[in-house]
Amino acid sequence: MHILVTGGAGFIGSQLVDRLLYEGNRVTIIDNLDPFYEPGMKHRNLADANHHAGFRWLERDICDADCVADVDGPVDIIVHIAAKAGVRPSIENPGGYYETNVKGTLHLLEFARKKGVEQFVFASSSSVYGVNTKVPWSETDEGLLPISPYASTKLAGEGLGHVYSKLYGIRFLALRFFTVYGPRQRPDLAIHKFALKILAGEPIPFFGDGSTRRDYTFVRDIVAGIRAAMDYRDTDFEVINLGNNHTVSLIEMVQSLESALGAKAILNQQPNQPGDVPQTWADVSKAAKLLGYSPSTSFEEGIHEFTTWIKEKKSH
């Protein structure tokens, strides 16, 4: 197959690319090396991919309608992961998030329409659920009210996908990711940021009383869910949670890092942040039924694999 992956140099995208190339597929990625974090990290993510004859990297911005103009040949599947990421930064720059996450998604859907791409897999987010006291969160939950610009852009992307599915017959699967972690994780995310500060003996920003909970999902399980969604053919539009169906509190996360790193964390207590939700928790029964999705990595196993990677990264 020829697969177009946007955001293919990033944390999740690059690991999907590695798997697709290993399977013998042809892969084109679009990634603009957004300076949200160090571009060199993205180059390192693709160190193996660059050696494959079936791999091509287009350094383009999805905000540009012509970003896909020179994609070669027919495309079988689009996996759209590229986005401006992060809840808190979106509060400071809502316009930039709408420009990239909504208009950029529209550009990819237009490309799919014009080129006859039949399968479109979209990286959505658990943040679309907002403050939802009914847990675990299910795709059938109604009246979603996001509480950050980032979350609202992801919900808008799902809506655009529904429109293009109904109007043009594009099979659209929106995958709501729940707090993905693991090797290659973005350095702005809590587990990566905390690990570096613990190793350096620096205080970590600790928001609230430590009781907030997240459904941490290991990146390999997320990639397996994406790969299954690429093969799904039964219906034309679906929204599907990809989580771990197990919540971990902030203080438990810090304690797991301390244990894996063999070092004590220094906590810098701070108030809860606007835009953050108190808990995320995925009902993954739909993913199990439709995709055969079954997350197999426990939080302890995932943290061990992540800290092994970050220690190796620091030693080079």
C-alpha angles and dihedrals in degrees: 000000000000109000127188112209119188115204086023095153094057135092100281099021096056093052090050089049091052091053094046093050091047088056090055099254127143111244131193118185132196115205127150097198091242106207091229081114135005110303091212089070090060091050089053090049089061098043092115097036092057090066093060119098090213094058127095129175120203110192096212139138115238088215085073111082089212094057091108097039095109100040103135122237131333118337118216100191137009118209105192111199101140114113144130100268135208136062099230098047090050090063089059095044111026093154093056091049093052091047093054104030101040105026091038090054090049090054091054092047090050089052089051091050095049096043096042095242105173102194126053121177114192127198105226127168143240086234089082088077092067115188099346114168093190106091143227093037116238131196087237092062109122134213098034110195113187117206100204135052089240092057093047091052090055092050089049089053090054089051093051089050091054091052094051092044092054097040101039107019096246110156103233125190118184111200114200105211119208116213100311118207139168140092114348091024115163111267093232092064118099101246093049094041093047094047093054092048093047090051090048093047091241127139117264122220103250111191120207124336096317095257097110109113134210133192095230112202123194114237095236090058090049091050090050089053092049091049091052090049089055089061096044114116109157102097136016101234132027139159111208133182118228108193140122097252090228127096127217124193123231092248091049089052091052091047091051090052091049091052095047094044096041092229137104122247121231108216122217101195114218135169121266113281124242112252094028118118122219095233143008122195127164128217099209098180092108091052089050092050099044102030105022086242115174117164107218105180118094118214091249092052092046094049090050091052092046095049091047088055095046093049090052090047092052092048093059 
